[in-house]
């Protein structure tokens, strides 16, 4: 099942495009399309979690395969919420 992603804000910081996302999990892992060509940095904060440890893979899918512009997320449970701020081009 796909995660639900809401784009809260799109802006620019210096020469970087910045997207602020709210991610709600519908399963244990998925790939998030950020809207950027390449993610240069990602800041991820939990909103509501039932799991203690989760993994975020910038520019990779959840299985570790290279996929520019995505965030691969694994290790979370259905209903968990993450907030991500991604910087890139």
C-alpha positions in Angstrom: 0.0 0.0 0.0 1.2 3.5 -0.7 1.9 6.1 2.0 -0.2 9.2 2.1 2.0 12.3 1.4 0.8 15.9 1.9 3.0 18.7 0.6 2.8 21.3 3.4 5.0 23.9 1.8 7.3 24.5 -1.2 9.9 27.2 -1.0 13.5 28.1 -1.9 16.5 28.4 0.5 19.6 29.9 -1.2 20.1 27.8 -4.4 18.1 24.8 -3.0 14.4 24.0 -3.5 12.8 23.0 -0.2 9.7 20.8 0.3 8.1 20.2 3.6 6.1 16.9 3.7 3.7 15.2 6.0 4.0 11.4 5.5 1.4 9.0 6.9 2.3 5.3 6.7 -0.1 2.7 5.4 2.4 -0.2 5.8 6.0 -1.0 6.8 7.8 0.5 3.9 7.3 2.6 0.8 9.0 5.1 -1.5 8.1 8.8 -1.3 8.4 11.0 -4.5 9.6 14.3 -3.2 9.1 16.4 -6.4 12.8 17.1 -6.5 15.3 15.8 -9.2 17.9 15.0 -6.5 17.6 15.1 -2.7 20.7 16.7 -1.3 19.6 16.6 2.4 16.6 15.4 4.3 15.5 16.2 7.8 13.0 13.8 9.2 11.1 14.2 12.5 8.5 11.8 14.0 5.0 13.1 14.4 3.4 10.0 15.9 5.2 6.7 16.0 4.4 3.2 17.4 7.9 1.9 16.4 11.2 3.0 18.0 13.5 2.7 15.0 12.8 3.6 11.3 15.1 4.1 8.3 15.1 6.8 5.7 17.1 6.4 2.5 17.6 9.7 0.5 17.8 9.1 -3.3 17.1 5.3 -2.8 14.0 3.3 -2.7 13.1 1.3 0.5 15.1 -1.7 -0.8 18.3 0.3 -1.3 18.2 0.7 -5.1 19.2 4.1 -6.4 16.2 6.3 -7.2 17.0 10.0 -7.5 14.4 12.4 -6.0 12.8 9.9 -3.6 12.9 9.0 0.0 12.8 5.3 0.8 11.3 4.7 4.2 11.2 1.4 6.1 10.6 0.1 9.6 7.5 2.0 10.5 3.9 0.8 11.2 0.5 1.6 9.7 -0.7 5.0 11.0 2.8 6.3 11.9 3.3 10.0 10.9 6.6 11.6 9.9 7.4 15.1 8.9 10.2 15.5 6.3 12.0 18.6 5.1 13.9 17.8 1.9 16.4 20.1 0.2 17.6 19.6 -3.4 17.3 20.6 -7.0 
